[in-house]
Amino acid sequence: MGSGILARALVQAYRQALTNASKSGVAQETLQNTVRRASKAMTEQEARQILGVSDQTAWEEILQKYDALFERNSKSGSFYLQSKVHRAKECLEVAYREKGQGTPS
């Protein structure tokens, strides 16, 4: 019950802050920044940069780069980089399926 009250209070405070910010012209920028932070989807361009591939790269080469980077980061203990590499592969997998360029497996 206490958490529900706290959540409502936070929502009301956020709405009031946006109302106050709209008077100074900051509201639109605040909303855009909130949306950007909330969206954690990786873009295709970012995925290509992470894996070091171009838009003409064959799917098999992308898998080779993915395997090499994923393995390298698992040995060095960088879970953050390893997860970025994995998300990049997932993003490109969807892009290649949509474009019909090979059959990602």
N, C-alpha and C positions, 0 to 999 in steps of 0.2 A: 504494500500500500504506500509506503514512504517513497519507493522508487517512482511510482506513478505520479505522485505529487511533485517530486523533483523534476521528472521529465516534462510535465506540463509547465512548470515554472521556467525551465530552460527554453522551451518553445516560445513562451510569452516574452521572455527577455530577448530572444533572438529576433522576434517580430518587431519589438519595440526598437531594437538597435537598427534594424533595417529601415524603419519609419524615420528615425532620427537621421540616418545616413542619407536617405532620399532628399532630405532638406538641404544637405550639403553636396549632393551629386555623387556620392560615393556608393550608393546602393547597387547600381548596375555593375560596377567593377567588382564589388563584393560577391554578387550572385555569380558572375562569370568565373571568379576564382574558386568559388565553392563547387561549381559544376566541374571545373577542370580537375580539382582534387578528387572529387567523387568518382570521376571516370578513370578507371585504372586500366582500361583496355589499351593494349599496345597497338600502335599504328604499324602498317606494313613497312613503312620507311624505317622506323625505329628497329623493327625486327631484322631487317636487312643489314642495318648498321651493326647490330649486335653480333650477327653471325658472319659479317664480312662478305656478303654476297650481293650480286646485282639482280635486276629484274629479269635478266636473260639466263641466270644460273639454273642448271638442271636440278631437279628434285634430288637425284642421287648425290650430287655434290653438296647440296644443303644438308642432307643427312650425314655425310662424312664430316662436314664442319661442325655440325651439332654434336656428333659423337665425340669428336676430339675436344671441343670446348667443355662439354659436360664432364667428360672423364678428367680433364685437367683440373677443373674446379672441384671435383669430388676429392681429388688427392690433396689439394692445397687447403681444403676445408672452408671454402667460401660458398656457403649455402645461398647467399644473396645473388652472387653472380651465376651460380648454377641454376637458380630459379629463373633468372632473367633469360638465360640461354634456352631453358625449357619453354618459357612463355613465347619467346621469339619463334621457336620451331612450331608451336601450336598456331600462332598467328599466320605464319607462312603456309602452313598446312591447309588452313581454311581458304587462304587466298588462292592457292594452287588448285584446290577443288573447285572453287567458283569459276576460275578461268579455264578449267579443263586441261591444265598443263600436266599431264602425267597423272598417275594414280598414287597419291601419298598413302603409305601403309602404316 
